[in-house]
Amino acid sequence: MCNASMPFFQSSQAPPKSFSFELLTTHGTTQAVTALPNKTPAVSKHFTKLSSHPTPYNTSPLYTKSWAPAHKEIIDIGGSTLDTTFDTQLPSAFKAEGYFPKEVAYTTGMHHWCEISDTSYQTTDELSIIKSTASDVVKDIPATGAVIIDLGAANSRKFVSYVQAFIEQGKPCIYIALDLCKESLTNHINKSAADFPQITCIGLWGNFIQGDKYFTTLPNPRIFLSLGSIFFNAPDQMCVDRCNEFSKHLSGSPYSKLIVGQDGPSGTEASSAHAAYQTKAYDAFFISYLQGIQTYADIDANPRIAWTYESKLDKSMHYFKVVAQHDMVCHRYNDLFIQKGTVYTMFPSWKRGEAEIHNIAQGSGP
């Protein structure tokens, strides 16, 4: 999903001793692991007909005096300023002093990413788990309802089972989608509102760091959805820091939850992970990413000719080895020179197993 490269938080505080979440693991087989406080909910795979009596969204009981956005409103929490952050990140990345921002890909090639996400094995597995567990997750929510915050929503339908469960159980909810691409976010919110007229739908335009500042304004309880291997997609200590900082968003209610989807293939399944990056759809996505980088940096080159890329797996970290095939100049950044043969690491991501995720969430690290 969107925002996968941006660290949520960095903190020097001591890590938390507890962290309430539900983990969805997808590594060849589909399984659900719950870590909600003192609960092991039964699995239900049956859904009843949706209510035909919508609750007026302009009178949501979840609204507060300080927070009551309009239905289908797209709130700019910093998305309009992202281009300025690229001007800081890209020169450093070209100098091999930092990673290239993944956000470029999601703001320039979202339609390619949506095609990949819709057909990936992780999406299929996550949807299967969500459909079998969403009802029990919502049963734990009080009758007064909750807000659902979809982190990096794109056009994903993974939130649907949770909304259906709220409606079936007669509990109010508000669906809040966070994303980087305003056009995609607007379309997603409009479609979600049309599909579920019973609920209020709101969009947050920005990245995770900007979202972290905004989440403090939201009503409680909160159900955060961090699916598609986003939340723990970072080096070990940064993941511990994320948990440490994110726990404050769950502390306002004992019913608040973070639901995490994580892909953790074993070593024997590494070939499957590599295969997922060898499709025509992924090639189109990655080329659009390179073109986006070139456009921001004002590099005059054909991305298919200017670069080669190769899928790599180093222990738990997957990345792309990207090599410049000829000399290039970044005119936007004081004619910064890229020499033929320069090698970059792009799109790093971390594959983590179930036990490791639980250890990180408890603050002890892997």
C-alpha positions as CSV (number, residue, x, y, z in Angstrom):
1,M,0.0,0.0,0.0
2,C,0.9,3.6,0.1
3,N,3.4,5.1,2.5
4,A,5.3,1.9,2.9
5,S,8.8,3.5,3.1
6,M,8.1,6.3,5.5
7,P,9.0,5.6,9.1
8,F,6.0,6.2,11.3
9,F,8.0,7.3,14.3
10,Q,11.4,7.4,15.9
11,S,11.7,7.6,19.6
12,S,14.3,7.3,22.4
13,Q,11.6,6.4,25.0
14,A,11.6,3.0,26.6
15,P,9.5,0.5,24.5
16,P,6.0,-0.4,25.8
17,K,5.4,-3.5,27.8
18,S,2.2,-4.3,26.0
19,F,0.7,-3.5,22.6
20,S,-2.7,-4.6,21.6
21,F,-3.0,-5.8,18.1
22,E,-4.3,-8.5,15.8
23,L,-1.8,-10.1,13.5
24,L,-2.7,-11.5,10.1
25,T,0.1,-13.6,8.7
26,T,0.4,-14.6,5.1
27,H,3.3,-17.0,4.3
28,G,2.2,-19.7,2.0
29,T,-0.7,-20.7,4.3
30,T,-3.4,-18.5,5.7
31,Q,-3.8,-18.2,9.4
32,A,-5.1,-15.7,11.9
33,V,-3.3,-14.9,15.1
34,T,-5.1,-12.8,17.7
35,A,-3.4,-10.8,20.4
36,L,-6.3,-8.9,21.7
37,P,-6.4,-8.5,25.5
38,N,-7.5,-11.7,27.2
39,K,-9.5,-12.8,24.1
40,T,-9.3,-15.6,21.6
41,P,-12.4,-14.9,19.5
42,A,-14.2,-17.7,17.7
43,V,-14.0,-17.6,13.9
44,S,-17.2,-16.9,12.0
45,K,-17.4,-17.1,8.3
46,H,-21.1,-16.2,7.9
47,F,-22.6,-12.7,7.2
48,T,-26.2,-11.7,7.3
49,K,-28.0,-9.2,5.0
50,L,-27.0,-5.6,5.5
51,S,-29.4,-3.3,7.3
52,S,-31.8,-1.5,5.0
53,H,-32.2,1.4,7.5
54,P,-29.2,3.7,7.1
55,T,-28.2,5.9,10.0
56,P,-27.9,9.6,8.9
57,Y,-24.2,10.2,8.6
58,N,-24.5,13.9,9.5
59,T,-25.6,12.9,13.0
60,S,-23.0,10.3,13.8
61,P,-22.8,9.6,17.6
62,L,-19.1,9.3,17.1
63,Y,-18.7,13.0,16.3
64,T,-17.3,15.3,19.0
65,K,-17.5,19.1,19.4
66,S,-14.0,19.4,18.1
67,W,-14.1,16.7,15.3
68,A,-17.0,16.5,12.9
69,P,-15.8,16.6,9.3
70,A,-18.3,16.6,6.4
71,H,-19.3,13.3,4.8
72,K,-16.8,12.5,1.9
73,E,-14.5,15.4,3.0
74,I,-10.9,15.0,2.0
75,I,-8.8,16.6,4.7
76,D,-5.3,17.8,3.7
77,I,-3.1,16.8,6.6
78,G,0.1,17.6,4.7
79,G,-0.4,15.8,1.4
80,S,-0.1,19.1,-0.6
81,T,3.4,19.6,0.9
82,L,4.9,16.2,-0.1
83,D,6.8,17.6,-3.1
84,T,8.9,19.7,-0.9
85,T,10.0,16.6,1.1
86,F,11.1,14.9,-2.1
87,D,13.5,17.8,-2.7
88,T,15.2,16.9,0.5
89,Q,15.1,13.1,0.1
90,L,16.1,12.7,-3.5
91,P,19.4,14.5,-3.5
92,S,20.5,12.5,-0.4
93,A,19.4,9.3,-2.1
94,F,21.3,10.1,-5.3
95,K,24.4,10.6,-3.1
96,A,23.7,7.2,-1.5
97,E,23.1,9.0,1.9
98,G,19.5,7.7,2.2
99,Y,16.8,5.7,0.6
100,F,14.7,6.9,-2.3
101,P,11.2,7.9,-1.2
102,K,8.6,5.2,-2.1
103,E,6.0,7.9,-2.0
104,V,7.1,9.0,-5.5
105,A,5.8,5.6,-6.8
106,Y,2.4,6.0,-5.2
107,T,1.8,9.5,-6.3
108,T,2.9,8.9,-9.9
109,G,1.9,5.2,-10.5
110,M,-1.0,4.5,-8.2
111,H,-3.0,2.7,-11.0
112,H,-0.1,0.3,-11.5
113,W,0.2,-0.4,-7.8
114,C,-3.5,-1.0,-7.5
115,E,-3.3,-3.6,-10.3
116,I,-0.5,-5.4,-8.4
117,S,-2.2,-5.3,-5.0
118,D,-5.5,-6.6,-6.3
119,T,-3.9,-9.8,-7.6
120,S,-1.2,-10.5,-5.1
121,Y,-1.1,-13.6,-3.0
122,Q,-0.9,-11.5,0.2
123,T,-4.1,-9.6,-0.7
124,T,-5.9,-12.9,-1.3
125,D,-4.7,-14.4,2.0
126,E,-5.4,-11.3,4.0
127,L,-8.9,-11.0,2.6
128,S,-9.6,-14.6,3.6
129,I,-8.4,-14.0,7.1
130,I,-10.3,-10.8,7.5
131,K,-13.6,-12.3,6.3
132,S,-13.3,-15.0,8.9
133,T,-12.4,-12.8,11.8
134,A,-13.9,-9.3,11.3
135,S,-17.2,-10.2,13.0
136,D,-15.4,-11.2,16.2
137,V,-13.2,-8.1,16.1
138,V,-16.3,-5.9,16.0
139,K,-18.1,-7.9,18.7
140,D,-15.4,-6.6,21.1
141,I,-16.4,-3.0,20.3
142,P,-19.1,-1.4,22.6
143,A,-22.5,-0.5,21.2
144,T,-21.5,3.1,20.8
145,G,-19.2,2.1,17.9
146,A,-15.8,3.0,16.7
147,V,-13.8,4.8,13.9
148,I,-11.9,2.7,11.4
149,I,-8.6,4.2,10.2
150,D,-7.3,2.6,7.0
151,L,-3.6,3.3,6.8
152,G,-2.5,3.5,3.1
153,A,-5.9,2.7,1.8
154,A,-5.3,2.9,-2.0
155,N,-8.3,1.3,-3.6
156,S,-8.2,-1.7,-1.3
157,R,-11.5,-3.4,-0.2
158,K,-10.0,-5.0,2.9
159,F,-11.9,-2.7,5.1
160,V,-15.3,-3.9,3.8
161,S,-15.7,-6.9,6.1
162,Y,-15.2,-4.7,9.2
163,V,-17.8,-2.1,8.0
164,Q,-20.2,-4.9,7.2
165,A,-19.7,-6.3,10.7
166,F,-20.5,-2.9,12.3
167,I,-23.7,-2.6,10.2
168,E,-24.8,-6.2,10.9
169,Q,-24.3,-5.7,14.6
170,G,-26.1,-2.4,14.7
171,K,-23.1,-0.4,15.8
172,P,-22.1,3.0,14.3
173,C,-18.8,3.5,12.7
174,I,-16.9,6.1,10.7
175,Y,-14.5,5.0,7.9
176,I,-11.4,7.1,7.6
177,A,-8.9,6.4,4.8
178,L,-5.3,7.7,4.8
179,D,-3.4,7.9,1.5
180,L,-0.8,9.9,-0.4
181,C,-2.5,10.2,-3.8
182,K,-5.4,12.7,-3.6
183,E,-7.1,11.6,-6.8
184,S,-7.0,7.9,-5.8
185,L,-8.2,8.8,-2.3
186,T,-11.1,10.9,-3.6
187,N,-12.2,8.1,-5.8
188,H,-11.9,5.6,-3.0
189,I,-13.9,7.7,-0.6
190,N,-16.7,8.4,-3.1
191,K,-17.0,4.7,-4.0
192,S,-16.9,3.7,-0.3
193,A,-19.7,6.2,0.5
194,A,-21.8,4.9,-2.4
195,D,-21.3,1.3,-1.2
196,F,-22.1,2.1,2.4
197,P,-24.6,4.9,2.7
198,Q,-25.1,3.9,6.3
199,I,-21.8,5.3,7.4
200,T,-19.7,8.5,7.2
201,C,-16.6,8.2,5.0
202,I,-13.7,10.7,5.3
203,G,-10.3,10.9,3.6
204,L,-7.0,12.0,5.0
205,W,-4.5,13.2,2.4
206,G,-1.0,12.8,3.6
207,N,1.7,10.3,4.8
208,F,2.0,8.3,8.1
209,I,4.1,10.9,9.9
210,Q,1.4,13.5,9.1
211,G,-1.2,11.1,10.1
212,D,0.4,10.5,13.5
213,K,-0.1,14.2,14.3
214,Y,-3.7,14.1,13.2
215,F,-4.8,10.8,14.9
216,T,-4.8,12.5,18.3
217,T,-7.9,14.4,17.2
218,L,-10.0,11.3,16.4
219,P,-12.7,9.9,18.6
220,N,-12.3,6.7,20.6
221,P,-12.3,3.7,20.3
222,R,-10.2,3.4,17.1
223,I,-9.5,0.4,14.9
224,F,-6.4,1.0,12.8
225,L,-5.9,-1.2,9.7
226,S,-2.3,-1.6,8.7
227,L,-2.4,-4.2,6.0
228,G,-0.1,-5.3,3.2
229,S,3.0,-5.5,5.3
230,I,3.3,-1.8,6.0
231,F,3.6,-1.4,9.8
232,F,6.6,-3.6,10.4
233,N,8.3,-2.8,7.1
234,A,11.4,-1.2,8.6
235,P,14.7,-2.1,10.4
236,D,14.2,-3.8,13.8
237,Q,14.7,-0.9,16.2
238,M,12.6,1.4,14.1
239,C,9.8,-1.1,14.4
240,V,10.1,-1.2,18.1
241,D,10.0,2.6,18.1
242,R,6.9,2.6,15.9
243,C,5.1,0.4,18.4
244,N,6.3,2.6,21.3
245,E,4.9,5.7,19.6
246,F,1.8,4.2,18.1
247,S,0.6,2.8,21.5
248,K,-0.5,6.3,22.4
249,H,-3.2,6.2,19.7
250,L,-4.6,3.1,21.4
251,S,-4.4,4.3,25.0
252,G,-7.6,6.4,24.9
253,S,-9.8,3.3,25.0
254,P,-9.4,-0.3,26.1
255,Y,-11.3,-1.3,22.9
256,S,-8.9,0.4,20.5
257,K,-7.0,-2.0,18.2
258,L,-4.3,-2.1,15.6
259,I,-4.8,-4.8,13.0
260,V,-1.6,-5.7,11.2
261,G,-1.2,-7.7,8.0
262,Q,2.3,-9.1,7.5
263,D,3.9,-11.3,4.8
264,G,6.6,-13.5,6.3
265,P,7.7,-16.2,3.7
266,S,10.2,-18.7,4.9
267,G,13.5,-19.2,3.2
268,T,12.1,-22.1,1.1
269,E,9.4,-19.7,-0.1
270,A,11.9,-17.0,-1.2
271,S,11.4,-18.0,-4.9
272,S,7.7,-17.1,-4.5
273,A,8.5,-13.7,-3.1
274,H,10.9,-13.1,-6.1
275,A,8.3,-14.3,-8.6
276,A,5.8,-11.7,-7.3
277,Y,8.2,-9.0,-8.6
278,Q,8.7,-10.5,-12.0
279,T,5.3,-9.7,-13.5
280,K,4.5,-7.3,-16.3
281,A,2.3,-5.3,-13.9
282,Y,5.2,-4.9,-11.4
283,D,7.6,-3.9,-14.3
284,A,5.1,-1.2,-15.3
285,F,4.9,0.0,-11.7
286,F,8.7,0.1,-11.2
287,I,9.3,1.9,-14.5
288,S,6.7,4.5,-13.6
289,Y,8.6,4.9,-10.2
290,L,11.9,5.5,-12.0
291,Q,10.1,7.9,-14.4
292,G,8.7,9.7,-11.4
293,I,12.1,10.0,-9.8
294,Q,13.5,11.4,-13.1
295,T,10.7,13.9,-13.4
296,Y,11.2,15.3,-9.9
297,A,15.0,15.4,-10.4
298,D,14.7,16.8,-13.9
299,I,16.7,13.9,-15.5
300,D,16.3,13.7,-19.2
301,A,16.4,9.9,-19.9
302,N,14.3,6.9,-20.9
303,P,13.9,5.0,-17.7
304,R,13.7,1.6,-19.6
305,I,17.1,2.3,-21.1
306,A,18.7,4.3,-18.3
307,W,18.4,1.7,-15.6
308,T,18.4,-2.0,-14.9
309,Y,16.8,-3.5,-11.7
310,E,17.0,-6.9,-10.1
311,S,15.1,-8.4,-7.2
312,K,17.3,-9.3,-4.2
313,L,16.6,-10.9,-0.8
314,D,19.2,-10.4,2.0
315,K,17.9,-12.4,5.0
316,S,14.7,-10.7,6.0
317,M,15.1,-7.6,3.7
318,H,13.9,-7.6,0.1
319,Y,15.2,-4.8,-2.1
320,F,15.9,-3.9,-5.7
321,K,19.5,-3.5,-7.0
322,V,19.2,-0.6,-9.5
323,V,22.1,0.2,-11.8
324,A,22.6,3.3,-14.0
325,Q,23.3,2.3,-17.6
326,H,24.7,5.6,-18.7
327,D,25.7,9.0,-17.2
328,M,22.9,11.2,-16.1
329,V,22.4,14.7,-14.7
330,C,19.9,15.9,-12.1
331,H,19.2,19.4,-13.3
332,R,16.9,20.2,-10.5
333,Y,19.6,19.5,-7.9
334,N,22.5,21.7,-9.0
335,D,23.3,19.3,-11.9
336,L,24.1,16.5,-9.6
337,F,26.0,13.9,-11.7
338,I,25.1,10.2,-11.8
339,Q,27.9,8.1,-13.3
340,K,27.3,5.0,-15.4
341,G,27.5,1.9,-13.3
342,T,26.3,3.6,-10.0
343,V,24.4,1.1,-8.0
344,Y,21.4,2.0,-5.8
345,T,19.3,0.1,-3.3
346,M,15.6,0.9,-3.9
347,F,12.3,-0.2,-2.3
348,P,13.7,-2.1,0.7
349,S,11.1,-4.1,2.6
350,W,11.3,-6.5,5.5
351,K,9.7,-10.0,5.7
352,R,9.0,-11.0,9.3
353,G,7.8,-14.2,10.9
354,E,4.9,-14.4,13.4
355,A,7.1,-14.8,16.6
356,E,9.3,-11.9,15.6
357,I,6.3,-9.6,15.2
358,H,4.9,-10.6,18.6
359,N,8.4,-9.9,20.2
360,I,8.6,-6.5,18.5
361,A,5.1,-5.6,19.6
362,Q,5.9,-6.5,23.2
363,G,8.8,-4.1,23.0
364,S,11.6,-6.7,23.4
365,G,12.7,-6.7,19.8
366,P,13.5,-9.8,17.7
